Amino acid sequence: VDVLSVANDSIVFKLSNCDVSIANALRRILISEVPTIAIDFVEVMENSSVLHDGFLAHRLGLVPLLSDQADEFKYARDCNCDDPPCQACGVRLTLDVECSEAGVVEVTCGDLLSAYEVVRPVSQASHDAVHAVEGEVESRGILLCKLVKGQKLKLECVAKKGIGKEHAKWSPVSCATFKYDPIVELNHERLAELTLDERQSIAKSCPTEVFDIEDGKLMVQDVARCMLCNECTRTAAQITAASAGGGGGGGGSRAPLVRIAKDERQFTFTVETVGSLAPKDVVHKALQVLVGKVKHLLQELPTVEIN
Amino acid sequence: VDARVEEVIEDELLRGDNRKLKMLSNPNDDTIATFIFTDEDHTLGNLLRYFLMKNRSVEFAGYNVPHPLENKMHVRVQTCDGSPALSCLKKALRDIQDVCAVVKESFNDRVDTYRNENANMKTD
C-alpha cells in the first residue's frame, strides 16, 4: 500500500500485489457497508413551507452527520429499549425556524440542533473543520428549505445507524473508484523509422498528454495519466497500415509501435467522502468490516448444518 | 394473547432458515459441497472464489447469486485430492484474514508516514 495524497475530503492511495477481487471487495464495502449515522425518522410538528413533509424528510435523511461515533451505536433493530430511540441507538435532532419578517429565510442544516453534540450535521464552520468539504464558500450549511414571511417549520428527527446497502444516505463516500495502473511501452527501434510528423501525431492522439516529443524522439512523459483508451495504438496502427500499403504481409509479425497494457496487480484508489467520516477512517473501517465478515464466518463454520 | 403467539411463530419461521452458513453435500462424500451464505453478495463471493482457486487441492470453485432480490450466495467447491471441502473453505477464509491484516497495517502505516512528511513540510 502506498498513500499518494490525503486531503480533507479525499484520499488517493495505491494498492499493490493484490488481486482485483480484493480491490473490488474493498470498493464495494466502501460504498455500501461502512456504517454511518443519518436521519431516519422525522416527526413534523408544523410545516407551512412550500415543500411538503415527505420532500423535507427526504432531504433531511440525505444530510451528512458526523459519524465518527457510529461504531458505538447499536442498530435500532438490535436495541431492546422500550422507547426508541434510546441513547444507544439513536440521536434526536430538532429544527425550529420561523420567518417573521419580510424577506426570505434560508433553513439550512446549521439550524438542526442535536441532542448529542458529537453527532451533528457536517458544516464548514472553521472550528468544525474536522471533515470539512474543501473548496466550499463559508456557508451556514446545506440548504434545506426557504421560508417567506409567515411560514414556519418545526420538526423533530431521529438519526440512526445504518449502512449504504439499506439506503444511499448512509454511504460515507461520494465516489470510491479504483483503476489499474497502466503500462506503456514504446518500440523505439520502429519509431525511429517514422517521420517526425508521424511521431507527433501519435503524441497528439493521446487525450491526456501521456507522450511528449523530446529531441524529435517520442517519450513517455507521465504514465499515470494514461486512461488505457488505446487512441495511440490506433493511430500507430493507421500509420503502419498506410506505410505498409501493398506489402502488408510482413507487418503483422513485427512488434507494435506502442503497447498499452494494464498492470493486473497494481491499483490506484480514489476515495472521496461526503464529510461524515474522514477519508482515512473510511478506508480503515472498510477494512475492519471485511475482517469482521470473515471472522464471523470462521466462527460459524463449526456449527454448519450439513444436509 | 393469540396475536402474541402469532408473532412468535412468524418470527421463528422467518429466522428458521436464516443461518449465516449452510452446507449442502452428500454425507458419504465430503470433498464436494455447496455452501449457502445468507446476507452476502459478490463482495465476499468473488473474494472467496479467488482464494479457493489458489488452493492446489481445489479442482472446482465457483460462486453465484441465485437471485438478486434474495440475499443469498452459493459457493461450490470440489477438491481433487480427497481433502474435505469444508477445510478448503476454512483455509480460504483464513488467507483472506491474513491479507486484510497486512493491507490494514500497511495502510495505517503509510497514512501516518504521509501525515508526518507533510507536517514536516509545512513547518519548513
Interface residues (C-beta under 8 A of the other chain):
Chain A: V1 D2 V3 S5 V6 F13 L15 C18 D19 S21 I22 N24 A25 L26 R28 I29 E33 K280 V283 H284 L287 Q288 L290 V291 K293 V294 K295 H296 L297 L298 E300 L301 V304 E305 I306 N307
Chain B: R19 K20 L21 K22 M23 L24 S25 P27 F35 F37 E40 H42 T43 L44 N46 L47 R49 Y50 L86 L89 K90 L93 R94 I96 Q97 V99 C100 A101 V103 K104 S106 F107 N108 D109 R110 V111 T113 Y114 R115 N118
